[in-house]
């Protein structure tokens, strides 16, 4: 007959709690002095609650089950199972005992009630007591149990401690308690002061006066109004909810496009503010004398940018070269209006030049800062070996309560896991030499064809621009002015489709590499096209428009390019996504929708932003048009993405996409626009019939004229001409500042290299410390096993009956 398993229940005795009042959470000194006492109490309570229920099989296999090695025992899933003694030592480690504060004190008060409840439950089982000695459960009154009463007193004490705190402090303390959400919610409800008691307290103090009631009502109304306005401002953001939905449904690769669009909105808003404050607003407050004949508005100006718009603050030619603080009629000989004697008036040419320069400088600083920050976030030193575990166990936000928000977060986590797992699938095996040679030949052929397409587009733009210059009357007819922008936009729309068709022959293993190659090809096309147009404007048009306002013509050309680019983007969205989806679903009977073209759409944004920076000098309100265009593009692209596109078939994580986009926006785009504007300011002669620089040889001479005026103003401002003479016109400070900048960059590079080495050493040290901990745990486990074996041996020796020996040595 099999013997039933024997269970050994080890219940250590609970020592009495030390008498004395608990330290108050307000007394910081007592809190810090009681750290050691709290650690000791934790260890003692761990000993109280450590009920070890061990099953012991009788027989000789009991000792063999423990094993002779010193490794930790393995559970059913292969996970090491440590003993209670090992777990107590681990719980007493410094990393698990530091950081105790007020929340720890209050949590101990509540944990004692839990301990008392467990102590009250430690009663002998009924099966171990005889029937005659079993008391009736009906006669046992739980309410008269002193342990339960003491437990309630402790709970009331904790509630009183929480009621003495403010609402913010109470929430902070409860948030730091190591309790479940249900227990925290129960404590929060119990610690709230009832409304009846509040009114009783107010009634005891006396009725409030009418002024106090009116004041409270006004404060409450203003508070509610502020909350409504804040929620309205949040609702006006086009990326409030849509970005989370796009990221959860389409992944970080498609989300990077909309984040880049959001960044461009911020850049244009920052560029527009100083232009509105110091150029457009001032000129609108002091408008110049209107011309004799102003053309009527026909509606075609919305496409061409000419006609009525040429006589508004939209273009360079509308701004005067007069002192705007006093009305001044233009001299008959076309000269500059005389400045106010002995004063410092608002000089419009100087304000125009300095405002554009300062706006570009602020944009440059912001762009460089954004690029450096993006580099720091995306190219961090360190491995991603623990990202999968963090995404699985730490991604969920437990504060989400609404159903749509939880579904959105679920989709976002699922997409992130797909992207992380797709990185492992990109690991390729070894390739043969023949495959590599064939691969190189295909890539070389595709690149040659793409460069040939780019060259053909460049020649077409150059030839058509020369044809426009040679054709008489091309600048007089407004409809003919749309020809060049139309050709440029057609080439920019058709060439990316040819690139995409050739890219199908390459068959890149990595979708990230495929996107980077497409961005590179489109970038070469657009930058070369813009270079030809810049040469067309400043090299050819300036010579043919000497008797006209060529700055207005350049501004109108940039306006037309921006409008046509927006219209062609809408057509591409309509026919390239919507119509193609309808054809594939109804005619070709395909279930899959087209994918979102990240490379083409991002290059369209960079192209439009480059047009904006090129036209700031000739059309100060061009950033406002770019903001409107970006807002419309956001809603159009978002709607088309949700209705006509599907998630990438091969998911990939766009960890460096934002950094690449900002870098392309900085170096080819912003740097090229800055070179273009610097050449226009320092080398090109302004028009003599329009604009604030009409009487000067170059736009830069406005600063020299202002310096000469300061020299005649008096000794109070003599330091400004000295700064201009020795710091701006002299080349030595420029070389010195450049050398210092290069030195700072070199030092930062060296510091980053040193930090990388330190990070590598620290990671190696962390790895070694982890191995040390594993070694110590195994040692502790072996010590526990030896103690367990000795205890089992003593128990078996005590159970074995003693042998009886006779006096003569015989056994009976």
Beta strands, then each sheet from edge to edge (+ up, - down):
strand 1: 6-10
strand 2: 52-56
strand 3: 73-74
strand 4: 80-81
strand 5: 594-595
strand 6: 645-646
sheet 1: 1+ 2-
sheet 2: 3+ 4-
sheet 3: 5+ 6+
end
